[in-house]
Structure formats: C-alpha cells, structure tokens
Amino acid sequence: MEKHTSTDGTTGEAQGSAASRTASLPILYIKPGCPWCHEVIDFLMSKGIGYEERDVLRDPEAMAEMRRKSGQTSAPTLDWNGKILADFGVAELKPFLRQQNVKFEDS
C-alpha cells in the first residue's frame, strides 16, 4: 500500500488516528503494467491529488476489497469516500472528480 502526497504536502496524515488518516485518502486499485492505471496515476500526481494506491495483483485482500466494492476485477478502480469509479481512463476520471468537488486545472 502506497500513499501519494498532494502538492500542498497533505497526505491525510496530519490529524487523527492512523485509521482515520488512512480512511481520508481516496483509494486507487491498480494492476502493474496496466496502461490505464499508469495514465490515471500520472494525471493524479500531475494535479497534486493525493490517494492511497493498492496493487490488486500483489495483494489478494486488495483484490477482494475491489471486487466487493465495484462488482468486478478490472483496474483501475477508484473509491472516493464510498463513490466508486471502475475500469476507467482519464476521460472518465475528470468528470467524476468534478462531481466530488475536486478542483484542478484542465490542460
């Protein structure tokens, strides 16, 4: 499990217990080598949007969790505070993030 920090330096770890800090970050389920996963990771990092990354090929618990949340096994899958976006690319991610009131510059 990896945590990625936003450009303002926040990782969701600034306050509260370890459990609540981890829960505050969106969870991105990925598969190494997946081109859509890499595209989404690059986009999130370039916009300074923090998230927690879970590799579903290396972590069977993460795969089971992703399957339970999304009803499928395709990656990437994003859990944004209980709202799920599954099997997507950046084109689908942008409007999803806007619906979650995430502000970013579109280039």
C-alpha positions as a Markdown table, in Angstrom:
| # | Residue | x | y | z |
|---|---|---|---|---|
| 1 | Met | 0.0 | 0.0 | 0.0 |
| 2 | Glu | 1.4 | 3.3 | -1.0 |
| 3 | Lys | 0.4 | 6.8 | -0.1 |
| 4 | His | 0.8 | 9.7 | -2.5 |
| 5 | Thr | 1.0 | 13.2 | -1.3 |
| 6 | Ser | -0.7 | 16.2 | -2.9 |
| 7 | Thr | 1.3 | 19.2 | -3.9 |
| 8 | Asp | 0.3 | 21.1 | -0.8 |
| 9 | Gly | 2.1 | 18.4 | 1.3 |
| 10 | Thr | -1.0 | 16.8 | 2.7 |
| 11 | Thr | -1.4 | 13.0 | 2.8 |
| 12 | Gly | -4.3 | 12.7 | 5.1 |
| 13 | Glu | -1.9 | 12.0 | 7.9 |
| 14 | Ala | -1.9 | 15.4 | 9.5 |
| 15 | Gln | -4.5 | 14.7 | 12.2 |
| 16 | Gly | -6.5 | 12.0 | 13.9 |
| 17 | Ser | -5.6 | 8.4 | 14.5 |
| 18 | Ala | -3.8 | 6.2 | 11.9 |
| 19 | Ala | -7.0 | 4.5 | 10.9 |
| 20 | Ser | -8.9 | 7.8 | 10.3 |
| 21 | Arg | -5.9 | 9.3 | 8.5 |
| 22 | Thr | -5.8 | 6.4 | 6.0 |
| 23 | Ala | -9.6 | 6.4 | 5.6 |
| 24 | Ser | -9.4 | 10.1 | 4.5 |
| 25 | Leu | -7.5 | 9.4 | 1.3 |
| 26 | Pro | -9.2 | 8.1 | -1.8 |
| 27 | Ile | -8.2 | 4.5 | -2.7 |
| 28 | Leu | -6.9 | 3.7 | -6.2 |
| 29 | Tyr | -6.8 | 0.0 | -7.0 |
| 30 | Ile | -4.3 | -0.7 | -9.8 |
| 31 | Lys | -2.6 | -3.5 | -11.7 |
| 32 | Pro | 1.1 | -3.1 | -12.6 |
| 33 | Gly | 1.6 | -2.8 | -16.3 |
| 34 | Cys | -2.0 | -1.6 | -16.9 |
| 35 | Pro | -1.7 | 1.4 | -19.3 |
| 36 | Trp | -4.9 | 3.0 | -18.0 |
| 37 | Cys | -3.6 | 2.7 | -14.4 |
| 38 | His | -0.4 | 4.5 | -15.3 |
| 39 | Glu | -2.3 | 7.2 | -17.2 |
| 40 | Val | -4.5 | 7.8 | -14.1 |
| 41 | Ile | -1.6 | 7.8 | -11.7 |
| 42 | Asp | 0.3 | 10.3 | -13.9 |
| 43 | Phe | -2.8 | 12.5 | -14.0 |
| 44 | Leu | -3.5 | 12.4 | -10.3 |
| 45 | Met | 0.2 | 13.1 | -9.5 |
| 46 | Ser | 0.4 | 16.0 | -12.0 |
| 47 | Lys | -2.7 | 17.6 | -10.5 |
| 48 | Gly | -1.5 | 17.1 | -6.9 |
| 49 | Ile | -4.4 | 14.9 | -5.9 |
| 50 | Gly | -3.5 | 12.6 | -3.1 |
| 51 | Tyr | -4.6 | 9.0 | -2.9 |
| 52 | Glu | -3.7 | 5.6 | -1.5 |
| 53 | Glu | -2.6 | 3.0 | -4.1 |
| 54 | Arg | -3.4 | -0.7 | -3.7 |
| 55 | Asp | -1.8 | -3.2 | -6.1 |
| 56 | Val | -4.5 | -5.9 | -6.6 |
| 57 | Leu | -2.1 | -8.4 | -8.2 |
| 58 | Arg | 0.3 | -8.4 | -5.3 |
| 59 | Asp | -2.4 | -8.1 | -2.5 |
| 60 | Pro | -5.2 | -10.7 | -2.6 |
| 61 | Glu | -7.0 | -8.7 | 0.1 |
| 62 | Ala | -7.0 | -5.6 | -2.0 |
| 63 | Met | -8.4 | -7.6 | -5.0 |
| 64 | Ala | -11.2 | -9.0 | -2.8 |
| 65 | Glu | -11.9 | -5.5 | -1.5 |
| 66 | Met | -12.0 | -4.0 | -5.0 |
| 67 | Arg | -14.3 | -6.8 | -6.2 |
| 68 | Arg | -16.6 | -6.3 | -3.3 |
| 69 | Lys | -16.8 | -2.5 | -3.8 |
| 70 | Ser | -17.1 | -2.5 | -7.6 |
| 71 | Gly | -18.5 | -5.9 | -8.5 |
| 72 | Gln | -15.7 | -6.5 | -11.0 |
| 73 | Thr | -12.0 | -7.2 | -11.3 |
| 74 | Ser | -10.9 | -4.5 | -13.8 |
| 75 | Ala | -8.5 | -1.8 | -12.9 |
| 76 | Pro | -8.1 | 1.0 | -12.3 |
| 77 | Thr | -10.9 | 1.3 | -9.8 |
| 78 | Leu | -11.2 | 4.4 | -7.5 |
| 79 | Asp | -13.0 | 4.5 | -4.2 |
| 80 | Trp | -13.6 | 8.2 | -3.4 |
| 81 | Asn | -15.3 | 8.2 | 0.0 |
| 82 | Gly | -17.6 | 5.4 | -1.0 |
| 83 | Lys | -18.2 | 6.5 | -4.5 |
| 84 | Ile | -16.8 | 4.0 | -6.9 |
| 85 | Leu | -15.4 | 4.6 | -10.4 |
| 86 | Ala | -14.4 | 1.3 | -12.0 |
| 87 | Asp | -12.5 | 0.4 | -15.2 |
| 88 | Phe | -11.8 | 3.9 | -16.4 |
| 89 | Gly | -9.4 | 6.3 | -18.0 |
| 90 | Val | -8.6 | 10.0 | -17.5 |
| 91 | Ala | -11.5 | 11.0 | -19.8 |
| 92 | Glu | -13.9 | 9.4 | -17.3 |
| 93 | Leu | -11.9 | 10.4 | -14.2 |
| 94 | Lys | -12.1 | 14.2 | -14.9 |
| 95 | Pro | -16.0 | 14.5 | -14.7 |
| 96 | Phe | -16.0 | 12.1 | -11.7 |
| 97 | Leu | -13.6 | 14.2 | -9.8 |
| 98 | Arg | -15.6 | 17.4 | -10.6 |
| 99 | Gln | -18.7 | 15.6 | -9.2 |
| 100 | Gln | -16.7 | 15.1 | -6.0 |
| 101 | Asn | -15.9 | 18.9 | -5.9 |
| 102 | Val | -12.2 | 18.3 | -6.6 |
| 103 | Lys | -10.7 | 21.4 | -8.2 |
| 104 | Phe | -7.9 | 21.0 | -10.8 |
| 105 | Glu | -6.8 | 22.9 | -13.9 |
| 106 | Asp | -7.6 | 21.0 | -17.1 |
| 107 | Ser | -4.9 | 21.2 | -19.7 |
